[in-house]
Amino acid sequence: MNESRMEPIRHELLSDVAAQTTTILKDHGVEADVADQAGVAIAEHLAEHWGGQLINFPKDYLFKLAERDLRIYNEFTGHNHADLSRKHRMTVRGIYKLIARVHKREVDRRQHRLFS
């Protein structure tokens, strides 16, 4: 049976993975037929290796929060705490804490450790 006739009976999640993979690859310049083959291959891999298992996908809240914090940190000019608090619907105190936390994380990331 050819692949196009099998697609309608594929599970919704696997169809979505295949379609999203295809779209992303095409957006990055991969030829449509190669992108489609990669999408199908990834969906098949997930079905073979993870099929039948109960999987709960995390919402990745901490990652999204870290991205937001870094975005706010990059908007910080040194004197715009109040503007940032209004824009991001946070308290001024929250902005101060966020800036200090991200600054520490960025300094730690950039500095070499003397002792590991």
C-alpha positions as CSV (number, residue, x, y, z in Angstrom):
1,M,0.0,0.0,0.0
2,N,1.5,3.4,-0.9
3,E,2.2,6.0,1.7
4,S,-0.6,8.5,0.6
5,R,-3.3,5.8,1.2
6,M,-1.9,5.0,4.7
7,E,-1.9,8.6,5.9
8,P,-5.6,9.0,6.7
9,I,-5.4,6.1,9.2
10,R,-2.3,7.3,10.9
11,H,-2.8,8.5,14.5
12,E,-3.5,12.3,14.8
13,L,-0.3,12.9,16.9
14,L,1.9,11.1,14.4
15,S,0.3,12.9,11.5
16,D,0.9,16.2,13.2
17,V,4.6,15.3,13.9
18,A,5.1,14.3,10.2
19,A,3.3,17.4,8.9
20,Q,5.1,19.8,11.3
21,T,8.5,18.2,10.4
22,T,7.8,18.6,6.7
23,T,6.8,22.2,7.1
24,I,9.8,23.2,9.2
25,L,12.2,21.5,6.8
26,K,10.7,23.1,3.8
27,D,10.9,26.5,5.6
28,H,14.6,25.8,6.0
29,G,15.1,25.2,2.3
30,V,14.8,21.4,2.2
31,E,13.1,20.1,-1.0
32,A,9.5,19.2,-0.5
33,D,9.9,15.5,-1.2
34,V,12.9,15.1,1.1
35,A,11.1,17.0,3.8
36,D,8.0,14.8,3.4
37,Q,10.2,11.7,3.6
38,A,11.9,13.0,6.8
39,G,8.5,13.8,8.4
40,V,7.2,10.3,7.7
41,A,10.5,8.7,8.9
42,I,10.3,10.6,12.2
43,A,6.6,9.7,12.7
44,E,7.5,6.0,12.0
45,H,10.4,6.2,14.5
46,L,8.2,7.6,17.2
47,A,5.6,4.8,16.6
48,E,8.2,2.1,16.6
49,H,10.2,3.2,19.6
50,W,7.5,4.8,21.7
51,G,4.2,3.3,20.5
52,G,2.0,1.8,23.1
53,Q,3.5,3.8,26.0
54,L,1.8,6.4,27.9
55,I,3.7,9.6,27.3
56,N,3.0,13.0,28.9
57,F,4.7,15.8,27.0
58,P,5.8,18.6,29.3
59,K,4.7,22.1,28.6
60,D,8.3,23.2,29.0
61,Y,7.3,26.0,31.3
62,L,10.7,26.6,32.8
63,F,12.3,26.9,29.3
64,K,9.6,29.4,28.3
65,L,10.1,31.3,31.5
66,A,13.9,31.5,31.0
67,E,13.4,32.7,27.4
68,R,11.0,35.4,28.7
69,D,13.4,36.4,31.4
70,L,16.3,36.7,28.9
71,R,14.1,38.8,26.6
72,I,13.3,41.2,29.4
73,Y,17.0,41.3,30.5
74,N,18.0,42.2,26.9
75,E,15.4,45.1,27.0
76,F,16.9,46.4,30.2
77,T,18.8,49.7,29.8
78,G,19.8,50.2,33.4
79,H,17.0,52.7,34.2
80,N,13.8,51.3,32.7
81,H,12.5,49.1,35.5
82,A,9.1,50.8,35.6
83,D,8.6,50.6,31.8
84,L,9.5,46.9,31.8
85,S,7.2,46.2,34.7
86,R,4.2,47.8,32.9
87,K,5.1,46.2,29.5
88,H,5.5,42.7,31.0
89,R,2.8,43.0,33.7
90,M,5.2,42.5,36.5
91,T,6.0,44.4,39.7
92,V,9.0,46.7,39.7
93,R,10.4,44.6,42.5
94,G,9.9,41.5,40.3
95,I,11.8,43.2,37.5
96,Y,14.7,44.0,39.8
97,K,14.8,40.4,41.0
98,L,14.6,39.1,37.4
99,I,17.4,41.3,36.2
100,A,19.6,40.3,39.1
101,R,18.9,36.6,38.6
102,V,19.5,36.6,34.8
103,H,22.6,38.8,35.3
104,K,24.1,36.3,37.7
105,R,23.2,33.4,35.4
106,E,24.8,35.2,32.4
107,V,28.0,36.0,34.4
108,D,28.3,32.5,35.6
109,R,27.8,31.1,32.1
110,R,30.5,33.4,30.6
111,Q,33.1,33.0,33.3
112,H,35.5,30.1,33.4
113,R,35.5,28.0,36.5
114,L,38.7,27.8,38.5
115,F,37.5,24.7,40.3
116,S,35.1,22.2,38.9
